[in-house]
């Protein structure tokens, strides 16, 4: 953990004060590592944003408890840039000690306007560079150069060849780095000033991963053609690009020793797609086989074998950032989807290795969640770390482009690996569609009334305690969320029960001139899951069949034709599980799911937990006070012993990390 946090944490000695008021304009207290350490020391951070919501949380969870048993210490964080602590309620000002923290105090020699735009997860690298190089006072330009080199790995002075630039772009997109706008503009100026890179479409491929993948993909066959004629195809070849979407060198240095590993990884993880090439026998470079189609069964087996090996060697460590797990989840989903391919002969050793990998991933991910999940839910927007952040993320996109119309399409119960299966059928049916994939964390327990309701409420489940066990309030919560952001009620719609029938029935609603925000729920996958008797592979088969029908294509076409950009996600995934026995708790449980049981107090939960010692008593952080989940362990289910089922509610990676996909048409 970077030492920059110590400058903040030293002010929080356990039991020093039960109420601390902090002016925190740079939202430093909401950084994941800071939150975790503060909670370890007995402090709970509550941002002061909504007066009514704060007052309810303060009175219910802190002040009344202090009078009884001395509950956790409260830190009230005011993140407004202009408002001082004096704007807080009088009773808080009279009772709490006052602190303030600023980025400028931690990085005194760097330009504040430049570093203020950085994601807080980037501060570790920046602080390490500051400690190592001890820079003198820097202006904006010098700070930009310092940050680009030491945080993002772009040292423009060392970018002299096409392989140099391609290497850093590959690293940049693999790590999911996001350059703030001023840094991006400065970097583009520096690189484009070099004649060697004049024709590269950097404005697009630097910031848009989907565009970068297209840029690479369309140059793969020209590279193979060059491999057929040359023994060492390392140097780029300039030439006509009239048949390519993006400008730049026609032949990229994919064969360079610094590049090969990254290209192989992209083919394994689904970022690039193998192609048919008639002269493949003339290519002597064995590594290129990963990007060639020859024998479908053999190709799939070789890819899955290599992917299992790669995933086994790259499971995130216990102290990993959440971004490492979301990136891992996507590659893991590609493996699970590949293993479900119909009528494909996959070697038994691959399936056995995948099963062993699954066991290890389950253990490592559950351990990581126990330590780190509690710090994710109140990370600052406009990111989309968790599903209840999605509304704010979409609003941020609208603020950047006020003409944008947005449709949030929630496919209930869709796991990431099932999205991969759906995508591979859907996208070929829709030429011209742009698909940008990322992911987000569902709420635990991973059940619809908790996680889907959080999506439409735009808040943690503790914010809707009355409706926590049902979903009837979703339309109201969705409308309230957007109304609080200043939208007229008649510009926001909500519809559920979608997935079958004639989408033209939705035309009148979606085409209304006042509608700008649409929340749409597709129930089809969840319905398939709850009737599934053929396990995970059966789920993929049913999803593949549904995708081959016209409904989703027609719905997306209707949305695009009415000017919507589509944000597709899921409230939770699902897993194939085996029964460990059925608790006989009678009316003691508020909810009796196959992977999650919910109790109204800890005594009742403990009674059942004692009979199922392997189960997980999940903490109530972010949940209502009288909501105590007991989760089935690993791939177990609270059904009769040995019975197989497909369900959700637990903490497996397929249930917790779900897809978040942005879809649009290229001509928009």
C-alpha positions in Angstrom: 0.0 0.0 0.0 1.4 3.4 -1.1 2.7 5.6 1.7 0.6 8.5 0.5 -2.2 7.0 2.6 -0.2 7.3 5.8 -0.5 11.1 5.7 -4.3 10.7 6.1 -4.4 7.6 8.2 -2.2 9.0 11.0 -5.0 11.3 11.9 -7.4 8.4 12.6 -6.3 6.8 15.9 -8.8 4.2 17.1 -11.3 5.7 19.6 -9.8 9.2 19.2 -13.2 10.6 18.4 -16.6 9.0 17.6 -17.4 11.9 15.2 -15.0 13.4 12.7 -15.9 16.0 10.1 -13.6 16.0 7.1 -13.3 18.5 4.2 -12.3 16.2 1.4 -12.7 18.0 -1.9 -10.5 15.4 -3.7 -12.5 12.4 -2.4 -9.4 10.8 -1.0 -11.3 9.1 1.8 -13.3 7.2 -0.8 -10.2 5.6 -2.2 -10.4 1.8 -1.8 -7.3 1.3 0.3 -8.2 4.3 2.6 -11.7 3.0 3.2 -10.4 -0.5 4.1 -7.8 0.8 6.6 -10.3 3.2 8.2 -12.8 0.4 8.7 -10.1 -1.8 10.2 -9.6 0.9 12.7 -13.3 1.2 13.6 -14.2 4.2 11.5 -17.2 4.3 9.0 -17.0 6.9 6.3 -20.4 8.5 5.2 -20.3 11.1 2.5 -22.5 14.1 3.2 -24.4 14.5 -0.1 -28.2 14.2 0.4 -29.4 15.8 3.7 -32.4 13.6 4.1 -30.5 10.3 3.4 -27.6 11.4 5.6 -29.9 12.3 8.5 -31.6 8.9 8.4 -28.3 7.0 8.3 -26.9 9.2 11.1 -29.8 8.8 13.5 -30.5 5.1 12.8 -27.0 3.8 12.6 -24.8 6.0 14.8 -26.3 8.6 17.2 -28.9 6.2 18.7 -26.3 3.5 19.0 -23.7 5.8 20.7 -26.2 6.3 23.4 -26.4 2.5 24.0 -23.3 0.7 23.2 -20.8 3.0 21.5 -21.1 2.0 17.8 -18.4 2.5 15.2 -16.8 5.9 14.9 -18.4 8.1 12.2 -16.4 10.1 9.6 -18.6 12.6 7.8 -16.8 13.5 4.5 -17.8 16.6 2.6 -16.5 16.3 -1.0 -17.9 19.6 -2.4 -15.1 21.7 -4.0 -16.4 25.0 -2.7 -18.4 24.3 0.4 -16.6 24.4 3.7 -17.4 22.3 6.8 -19.4 25.3 8.1 -22.2 24.2 5.7 -22.8 21.0 7.7 -25.6 20.8 10.3 -25.1 22.7 13.5 -25.4 19.6 15.7 -22.5 17.9 13.9 -20.3 21.0 14.0 -20.8 21.2 17.8 -20.0 17.5 18.4 -17.2 16.6 15.9 -13.5 17.3 15.5 -12.6 18.8 12.1 -9.9 17.7 9.6 -9.1 18.5 5.9 -7.1 16.6 3.3 -6.0 17.8 -0.1 -4.0 16.3 -3.0 -1.8 19.4 -3.0 -0.5 18.5 0.5 0.5 15.0 -0.7 2.0 16.0 -4.0 3.3 19.6 -3.2 5.6 19.9 -6.2 3.2 18.7 -8.9 0.6 20.8 -10.6 -2.7 20.4 -8.8 -5.0 20.9 -11.9 -3.2 18.0 -13.6 -3.2 15.5 -10.8 -6.7 16.3 -9.7 -8.0 14.6 -12.9 -6.3 11.3 -12.1 -8.2 8.2 -10.8 -7.4 7.7 -7.2 -6.1 4.2 -8.1 -3.3 5.9 -10.0 -1.9 7.7 -7.0 0.3 4.7 -5.8 2.4 4.9 -8.9 2.6 8.7 -8.8 3.7 8.7 -5.1 6.3 6.0 -5.8 7.7 8.1 -8.7 7.7 11.2 -6.5 9.6 9.3 -3.7 12.1 8.0 -6.2 12.8 11.1 -8.3 12.0 13.9 -5.8 11.0 16.4 -8.5 11.4 20.2 -8.1 8.3 22.4 -8.3 6.7 21.6 -11.7 4.3 23.5 -13.9 1.4 22.0 -15.9 3.5 20.8 -18.8 6.3 19.2 -16.7 3.7 17.6 -14.5 1.9 16.1 -17.5 5.1 14.6 -18.8 6.0 13.2 -15.3 2.5 11.6 -14.9 2.4 10.2 -18.5 5.8 8.5 -18.0 5.5 7.2 -14.5 1.7 6.5 -14.2 0.7 5.5 -17.7 4.0 4.3 -19.2 4.0 6.8 -22.0 7.5 8.4 -22.3 7.1 10.2 -25.7 10.8 10.8 -26.0 11.3 7.0 -26.1 8.6 6.3 -28.7 10.6 6.3 -31.9 9.5 3.1 -33.7 6.2 1.5 -34.6 6.9 -1.4 -32.3 7.5 1.2 -29.4 4.1 2.7 -29.9 2.3 -0.5 -30.5 3.8 -2.0 -27.3 2.6 0.8 -25.1 -0.8 0.9 -26.7 -1.2 -2.8 -26.1 -0.2 -2.4 -22.4 -2.4 0.7 -22.1 -5.6 -1.2 -23.2 -4.8 -4.4 -21.5 -4.5 -2.6 -18.1 -7.7 -0.7 -18.8 -6.0 2.7 -18.2 -8.0 5.8 -18.6 -6.3 9.0 -19.6 -7.8 12.2 -18.3 -8.8 14.5 -21.2 -6.0 17.1 -20.7 -3.3 14.4 -20.5 -4.7 12.6 -23.6 -4.6 15.9 -25.6 -1.0 16.6 -24.5 0.1 13.1 -25.3 -1.5 13.3 -28.8 0.4 16.5 -29.5 3.7 15.0 -28.6 3.3 11.8 -30.5 1.7 13.3 -33.6 4.6 15.7 -33.9 6.8 12.8 -34.8 6.7 12.0 -38.6 6.9 8.3 -38.0 3.4 8.3 -36.4 1.7 10.9 -38.6 -0.7 8.5 -40.2 -1.7 6.6 -37.0 -5.4 7.2 -36.0 -4.3 8.0 -32.5 -7.3 10.2 -31.7 -9.5 7.1 -31.8 -7.3 4.1 -30.9 -5.8 5.7 -27.9 -9.1 6.2 -26.0 -11.4 3.5 -27.6 -10.4 -0.1 -26.9 -13.0 -1.4 -29.4 -11.6 0.8 -32.1 -8.0 -0.3 -31.2 -9.1 -4.0 -31.5 -10.6 -3.3 -34.9 -7.4 -1.5 -36.0 -5.4 -4.6 -35.0 -7.9 -7.2 -36.4 -8.1 -5.7 -39.9 -4.3 -5.8 -40.1 -4.0 -9.4 -39.2 -4.5 -10.9 -42.7 -2.1 -8.4 -44.3 0.4 -9.4 -41.6 -0.2 -13.1 -42.5 0.3 -12.3 -46.2 3.6 -10.6 -45.3 4.6 -13.6 -43.2 4.1 -15.9 -46.2 6.6 -13.8 -48.2 9.1 -12.8 -45.6 11.1 -14.9 -43.1 11.2 -12.3 -40.4 8.2 -9.9 -40.6 9.1 -7.5 -37.9 9.2 -4.0 -39.5 6.0 -2.3 -40.5 5.1 -1.7 -44.1 3.4 1.4 -45.3 0.9 1.0 -48.1 -2.5 1.7 -49.4 -5.2 1.3 -46.7 -8.3 1.9 -48.9 -9.7 -1.5 -47.9 -9.1 -0.8 -44.2 -11.3 1.2 -41.8 -8.4 2.9 -40.0 -5.4 4.7 -41.5 -1.9 3.9 -40.5 0.7 1.3 -41.5 -0.8 -1.6 -43.4 1.5 -4.1 -41.8 2.1 -3.8 -38.1 5.1 -5.4 -36.3 3.1 -8.2 -34.7 6.2 -10.4 -34.9 8.4 -8.2 -32.8 9.7 -9.9 -29.6 8.0 -7.3 -27.4 4.6 -7.7 -29.2 4.1 -11.4 -29.8 3.0 -12.3 -26.3 0.4 -9.5 -26.2 -1.1 -10.5 -29.5 -1.3 -14.2 -28.5 -3.0 -13.1 -25.3 -5.6 -11.1 -27.2 -6.5 -14.1 -29.4 -6.8 -16.4 -26.4 -9.0 -14.0 -24.5 -11.3 -13.1 -27.4 -10.0 -9.5 -28.0 -8.9 -10.7 -31.5 -10.5 -13.4 -33.6 -8.8 -16.1 -35.7 -9.3 -16.0 -39.4 -9.1 -18.4 -42.3 -6.0 -18.0 -44.5 -5.4 -20.2 -47.5 -1.6 -19.9 -47.4 -1.3 -20.7 -43.7 1.0 -23.7 -44.5 3.6 -21.2 -45.8 3.9 -19.4 -42.5 6.8 -20.7 -40.4 6.1 -18.8 -37.3 4.3 -21.2 -35.0 2.9 -18.6 -32.7 0.6 -17.3 -35.5 -1.5 -20.5 -35.3 -3.5 -19.0 -32.4 -4.9 -16.5 -35.0 -5.7 -19.1 -37.7 -8.7 -21.3 -38.3 -8.0 -24.7 -39.7 -9.7 -27.6 -37.8 -12.5 -26.1 -35.6 -12.3 -28.9 -32.9 -8.5 -28.8 -32.8 -8.4 -25.0 -32.9 -10.8 -24.8 -30.0 -9.0 -27.4 -27.9 -5.6 -25.7 -28.4 -7.1 -22.3 -27.5 -8.8 -23.6 -24.4 -5.7 -25.5 -23.3 -3.6 -22.4 -23.6 -6.2 -20.2 -22.0 -6.5 -22.6 -18.9 -2.7 -22.4 -18.5 -2.7 -18.6 -18.8 -5.6 -18.2 -16.3 -4.0 -20.7 -13.8 -0.8 -18.6 -13.8 -2.5 -15.2 -13.5 -5.1 -15.5 -10.7 -5.1 -12.1 -8.9 -3.3 -12.0 -5.6 -5.1 -11.4 -2.2 -4.2 -7.6 -2.3 -5.3 -7.2 -5.9 -7.3 -4.1 -6.9 -10.8 -4.8 -8.1 -9.8 -3.9 -11.7 -7.6 -7.0 -11.8 -10.5 -9.3 -10.9 -12.8 -7.7 -13.5 -10.2 -8.1 -16.2 -9.7 -11.7 -15.1 -13.4 -12.4 -15.1 -13.7 -11.5 -18.7 -10.9 -14.0 -19.7 -12.4 -16.6 -17.4 -15.8 -16.1 -19.1 -14.3 -16.7 -22.5 -13.0 -20.1 -21.2 -16.4 -21.0 -19.7 -18.2 -20.1 -22.9 -15.6 -22.1 -25.0 -16.2 -25.2 -22.9 -19.9 -25.0 -23.6 -19.6 -25.0 -27.4 -22.1 -27.5 -28.9 -21.0 -30.5 -30.9 -17.3 -29.8 -30.1 -14.9 -32.5 -29.0 -12.8 -31.1 -26.2 -10.1 -33.2 -24.7 -10.8 -34.6 -21.3 -7.6 -33.3 -19.8 -8.7 -29.7 -20.7 -12.0 -30.2 -18.9 -10.2 -31.7 -15.9 -7.7 -28.7 -15.8 -10.6 -26.3 -16.1 -12.4 -28.0 -13.2 -9.2 -27.7 -11.0 -8.9 -24.0 -12.0 -12.5 -23.4 -11.1 -11.9 -24.7 -7.6 -8.9 -22.5 -7.1 -10.6 -19.5 -8.5 -13.7 -20.0 -6.2 -11.4 -20.1 -3.2 -9.2 -17.2 -4.1 -12.1 -15.0 -5.2 -14.2 -15.7 -2.1 -11.2 -14.9 0.1 -10.6 -11.6 -1.8 -14.3 -10.7 -1.5 -14.2 -11.2 2.3 -11.3 -8.7 2.5 -12.1 -6.1 -0.2 -15.8 -6.3 -1.3 -16.9 -4.1 1.6 -14.8 -1.2 0.2 -16.3 -1.2 -3.3 -19.9 0.0 -2.8 -19.2 3.6 -1.9 -16.4 4.2 -4.4 -17.0 7.5 -6.2 -18.9 7.8 -9.4 -18.8 8.3 -12.4 -17.1 4.9 -12.6 -19.1 1.7 -12.7 -17.5 -0.5 -10.1 -20.8 -1.8 -8.9 -24.2 -2.1 -10.5 -25.8 0.8 -8.4 -23.2 3.1 -10.0 -24.5 2.5 -13.5 -27.1 5.2 -13.5 -24.6 7.9 -12.5 -22.2 6.6 -15.1 -24.9 6.9 -17.8 -25.7 10.4 -16.6 -22.0 11.3 -16.9 -22.1 10.3 -20.6 -25.2 12.4 -21.1 -23.5 15.4 -19.5 -20.7 15.0 -22.0 -23.2 14.7 -24.9 -26.5 16.4 -24.0 -28.1 15.0 -27.2 -27.6 11.4 -26.0 -30.6 9.2 -25.4 -29.8 6.2 -23.2 -31.4 2.8 -22.8 -30.2 0.6 -19.9 -31.0 -3.0 -20.9 -30.9 -5.3 -17.9 -30.9 -9.0 -18.9 -31.9 -10.6 -15.6 -29.5 -13.4 -14.5 -27.1 -13.2 -17.4 -23.6 -14.4 -16.4 -20.5 -13.0 -18.2 -19.8 -16.3 -19.9 -23.4 -16.5 -21.1 -23.0 -12.9 -22.5 -20.0 -14.3 -24.5 -22.2 -17.0 -26.0 -25.0 -14.5 -26.7 -22.5 -12.0 -28.2 -21.0 -14.5 -30.6 -24.5 -15.2 -32.1 -25.8 -11.7 -31.9 -23.1 -9.5 -33.4 -22.8 -11.3 -36.8 -26.5 -10.6 -37.2 -26.0 -6.9 -36.8 -23.3 -5.5 -39.2 -22.1 -2.1 -38.1 -22.8 -2.5 -34.4 -20.1 -1.2 -32.1 -19.6 -3.3 -28.9 -17.5 -2.1 -26.0 -17.2 -4.7 -23.2 -16.4 -4.1 -19.6 -17.8 -5.4 -16.3 -19.2 -4.4 -12.9 -19.8 -6.0 -9.5 -23.3 -7.2 -8.5 -24.6 -6.9 -5.0 -24.2 -9.8 -2.6 -26.4 -11.7 -2.0 -26.7 -12.0 -5.8 -30.4 -12.1 -6.0 -32.8 -10.0 -8.1 -34.6 -8.1 -5.3 -31.2 -6.9 -4.0 -29.0 -6.4 -7.0 -31.5 -5.5 -9.8 -33.3 -3.1 -7.5 -30.0 -1.4 -6.7 -29.4 -0.8 -10.4 -32.7 1.1 -10.8 -32.5 2.8 -7.4 -29.0 4.0 -8.1 -28.1 3.4 -4.5 -27.0 0.6 -2.1 -29.7 -1.8 -0.8 -29.6 0.0 2.6 -31.3 2.9 0.7 -34.5 0.8 0.0 -35.0 -1.3 3.2 -38.8 -1.4 2.8 -38.8 -3.0 -0.7 -35.6 -5.1 -0.3 -37.5 -8.4 -0.7 -39.5 -7.5 -3.8 -39.1 -5.6 -7.1 -42.4 -3.8 -7.5 -40.9 -0.4 -6.5 -38.3 -0.4 -9.4 -40.3 1.9 -11.6 -40.7 4.4 -8.8 -37.0 4.1 -7.8 -35.8 4.5 -11.4 -38.0 7.6 -11.9 -36.9 9.1 -8.6 -33.2 8.6 -9.4 -33.4 10.6 -12.6 -35.8 13.2 -11.1 -33.2 13.9 -8.5 -30.7 14.6 -11.3 -33.1 17.1 -12.8 -34.9 15.1 -15.5 -38.6 15.5 -16.1 -40.6 12.5 -15.1 -42.1 12.1 -18.6 -38.6 11.8 -20.1 -38.0 8.5 -18.1 -39.6 5.2 -18.8 -39.3 1.7 -17.2 -40.5 -1.6 -18.7 -40.1 -5.2 -17.7 -41.2 -8.7 -18.8 -39.4 -8.4 -22.1 -37.7 -11.1 -24.0 -40.4 -12.6 -26.2 -43.1 -11.4 -28.5 -43.3 -8.5 -31.0 -41.1 -5.6 -30.1 -43.1 -3.3 -32.3 -45.5 -3.1 -29.3 -42.8 -0.9 -27.7 -42.5 1.5 -30.6 -45.1 4.0 -29.4 -43.4 4.4 -26.1 -39.8 4.4 -27.3 -40.4 6.8 -30.1 -42.2 9.4 -28.0 -40.4 12.7 -28.4 -40.0 13.4 -24.7 -38.4 10.1 -23.8 -34.6 10.3 -23.2 -34.0 7.6 -20.6 -35.3 4.0 -20.8 -34.9 1.2 -18.2 -35.7 -2.1 -19.8 -35.7 -5.6 -18.1 -35.4 -8.8 -20.1 -36.6 -11.7 -18.0 -35.9 -14.5 -20.5 -32.6 -15.7 -19.2 -33.8 -15.8 -15.6 -36.8 -17.8 -16.7 -34.6 -20.3 -18.6 -32.4 -20.6 -15.5 -35.2 -21.4 -13.1 -36.5 -24.2 -15.4 -33.1 -25.6 -16.3 -32.4 -29.3 -15.6 -29.4 -29.7 -18.0 -26.8 -27.7 -16.0 -24.5 -25.0 -17.2 -24.1 -26.4 -20.7 -27.9 -26.6 -21.1 -28.1 -22.9 -20.1 -25.6 -22.0 -22.9 -27.6 -24.1 -25.4 -30.9 -22.3 -24.5 -29.3 -18.9 -24.6 -27.7 -19.7 -28.0 -31.1 -20.8 -29.3 -32.8 -17.6 -28.0 -30.1 -15.4 -29.5 -30.7 -17.1 -32.9 -34.3 -15.9 -32.8 -35.1 -12.4 -33.8 -36.2 -10.8 -30.5 -33.0 -9.2 -29.3 -31.9 -8.1 -32.8 -35.3 -6.5 -33.3 -35.2 -4.8 -29.9 -31.7 -3.3 -30.4 -32.7 -2.2 -34.0 -35.8 -0.5 -32.6 -33.7 1.3 -29.9 -31.0 2.4 -32.4 -33.6 3.6 -34.9 -35.1 5.8 -32.2 -31.7 7.3 -31.4 -30.8 5.4 -28.2 -27.3 4.3 -27.2 -27.7 1.0 -25.3 -26.0 0.1 -22.1 -26.5 -3.7 -21.5 -25.9 -5.3 -18.1 -27.1 -8.0 -15.7 -28.1 -7.9 -12.1 -26.3 -11.2 -11.3 -25.0 -14.3 -12.9 -25.6 -18.0 -12.1 -23.7 -21.2 -11.5 -24.4 -24.9 -11.7 -24.5 -26.1 -8.0 -25.0 -29.4 -6.1 -27.3 -29.8 -3.1 -25.8 -29.8 0.4 -29.1 -30.3 2.1 -32.2 -28.2 2.7 -32.4 -26.2 5.9 -35.7 -26.8 7.8 -35.9 -23.2 9.1 -39.7 -22.9 8.6 -40.8 -19.2 8.8 -37.4 -18.2 10.4 -36.1 -17.3 7.0 -37.4 -14.2 5.2 -36.3 -15.6 1.9 -35.4 -19.2 1.0 -33.3 -19.2 -2.2 -31.2 -22.1 -3.4 -28.0 -20.2 -3.0 -29.0 -17.7 -0.3 -31.1 -17.7 2.8 -32.1 -14.4 4.4 -32.9 -13.9 8.1 -34.1 -10.9 10.0 -31.6 -11.2 12.8 -28.3 -12.7 13.5 -29.6 -15.2 16.1 -31.8 -16.9 13.6 -29.0 -17.0 11.0 -26.6 -18.5 13.5 -29.0 -21.2 14.4 -29.1 -22.4 10.7 -25.4 -21.7 10.2 -24.5 -24.1 13.1 -26.1 -26.9 11.1 -24.4 -25.8 7.8 -20.9 -24.9 9.0 -19.6 -24.6 5.4 -22.1 -21.8 4.6 -21.0 -18.2 4.6 -22.6 -15.7 7.1 -22.3 -12.7 4.8 -21.7 -9.3 6.4 -24.4 -6.7 6.3 -22.3 -3.8 5.0 -24.5 -1.8 2.6 -27.6 -3.9 3.4 -30.5 -2.9 5.6 -30.0 -3.4 9.4 -32.4 -6.4 9.6 -31.1 -8.2 6.6 -28.7 -11.2 7.4 -27.7 -13.4 4.5 -26.5 -17.0 4.8 -24.9 -18.1 1.5 -24.3 -21.6 0.2 -20.5 -22.4 0.0 -18.6 -22.7 -3.2 -20.8 -24.5 -5.8 -23.2 -25.8 -3.2 -27.0 -25.2 -3.0 -29.6 -25.4 -0.2 -31.5 -28.2 -1.9 -31.5 -32.0 -1.3 -28.1 -33.5 -1.2 -26.7 -34.5 -4.6 -29.4 -32.7 -6.6 -27.9 -30.5 -9.4 -29.4 -27.1 -10.0 -28.6 -23.8 -11.8 -29.1 -20.9 -9.4 -27.7 -17.7 -8.0 -27.3 -15.8 -4.7 -23.7 -16.7 -3.8 -20.2 -15.4 -4.2 -18.8 -17.3 -7.2 -17.1 -15.1 -9.8 -19.9 -15.9 -12.4 -22.5 -14.6 -10.0 -20.7 -11.5 -8.8 -18.9 -10.0 -11.8 -21.4 -9.3 -14.6 -21.0 -7.8 -18.1 -21.5 -4.1 -18.7 -21.6 -3.5 -22.4 -22.0 -0.3 -24.5 -23.7 -0.8 -27.9 -24.2 1.6 -30.7 -24.3 1.8 -34.5 -21.2 3.0 -36.3 -23.1 5.5 -38.5 -24.5 7.3 -35.4 
